[in-house]
Amino acid sequence: MQPVGAAIRKRAQIAMANRTMFMWVAGVSVILGFALVGSLFLSQMIIFNEKVLIEKNKTVANLKSNIAIVKSLETNVKKLDANADLNSIKSKSDDRAIQVILDALPSEANSLALGASLQKKLLTNIEGLTIISLQVNPVEGIESLGGNGLVVDGSTSTIKQIDFNFSASGSDEALKQVLLNLEKSIRTIDIVSLIIESQGSGRLINVKGRAFYEPAKKVELIEKVVKQ
């Protein structure tokens, strides 16, 4: 049999070896854990940076595309300004010819302006014509009649037309001139309904029509948040 002292020393050496092994295993586990967490973090950062680069590349591509068509747009605008037909129908002599296009298709649903145009330009100074009634309807969802006049609520809508109707009486020549004026109007006017009735020695005309507008396009820079 081994002496008692030798057995105790052997047990102490085994216990020390076990503690050393445990410490090594624990240390390696901690290092491996940190390595895994670090690898996961780096992977997430790499994926996030890729997303940011993709969005930046999209922005750069859009800017390059916009810059590329600037010269083409400038050339087209210059051609329109030199257009003899547009220059011949300008409202004001000092206006640019392209203003005729903007007047033909306004960017706002201004029914009051349409009413004024009908009353003061298209249906006036016609010999023998008597205006019986004239009504321009506010655009539903865009305009409304308030106590202080017309109110524009600024909401977006797909409605792009303004309805109107009027009645007038006069000779055949007077009514013909009315239709010619509507046809020659800078603004695009679509006649939906036209009724002509005999009234004594003259005629009575009832017209329902509509004019159009195109909401302005907004060009603005926006910030986009890229999430991980």
Rosetta blueprint (number, residue, H / E / L):
1 M L
2 Q L
3 P L
4 V H
5 G H
6 A H
7 A H
8 I H
9 R H
10 K H
11 R H
12 A H
13 Q H
14 I H
15 A H
16 M H
17 A H
18 N H
19 R H
20 T H
21 M H
22 F H
23 M H
24 W H
25 V H
26 A H
27 G H
28 V H
29 S H
30 V H
31 I H
32 L H
33 G H
34 F H
35 A H
36 L H
37 V H
38 G H
39 S H
40 L H
41 F H
42 L H
43 S H
44 Q H
45 M H
46 I H
47 I H
48 F H
49 N H
50 E H
51 K H
52 V H
53 L H
54 I H
55 E H
56 K H
57 N H
58 K H
59 T H
60 V H
61 A H
62 N H
63 L H
64 K H
65 S H
66 N H
67 I H
68 A H
69 I L
70 V H
71 K H
72 S H
73 L H
74 E H
75 T H
76 N H
77 V H
78 K H
79 K H
80 L H
81 D H
82 A L
83 N L
84 A H
85 D H
86 L H
87 N H
88 S H
89 I L
90 K L
91 S L
92 K L
93 S L
94 D L
95 D L
96 R L
97 A L
98 I H
99 Q H
100 V H
101 I H
102 L H
103 D H
104 A H
105 L L
106 P L
107 S L
108 E L
109 A L
110 N L
111 S H
112 L H
113 A H
114 L H
115 G H
116 A H
117 S H
118 L H
119 Q H
120 K H
121 K H
122 L H
123 L L
124 T L
125 N L
126 I L
127 E L
128 G L
129 L L
130 T E
131 I E
132 I E
133 S E
134 L E
135 Q E
136 V E
137 N L
138 P L
139 V L
140 E L
141 G L
142 I L
143 E E
144 S E
145 L E
146 G E
147 G L
148 N L
149 G E
150 L E
151 V E
152 V E
153 D L
154 G L
155 S L
156 T L
157 S L
158 T L
159 I L
160 K L
161 Q E
162 I E
163 D E
164 F E
165 N E
166 F E
167 S E
168 A E
169 S E
170 G E
171 S L
172 D H
173 E H
174 A H
175 L H
176 K H
177 Q H
178 V H
179 L H
180 L H
181 N H
182 L H
183 E H
184 K H
185 S L
186 I L
187 R L
188 T L
189 I E
190 D E
191 I E
192 V E
193 S E
194 L E
195 I E
196 I E
197 E E
198 S E
199 Q E
200 G L
201 S L
202 G E
203 R E
204 L E
205 I E
206 N E
207 V E
208 K E
209 G E
210 R E
211 A E
212 F E
213 Y L
214 E L
215 P L
216 A L
217 K L
218 K L
219 V L
220 E L
221 L L
222 I L
223 E L
224 K L
225 V L
226 V L
227 K L
228 Q L
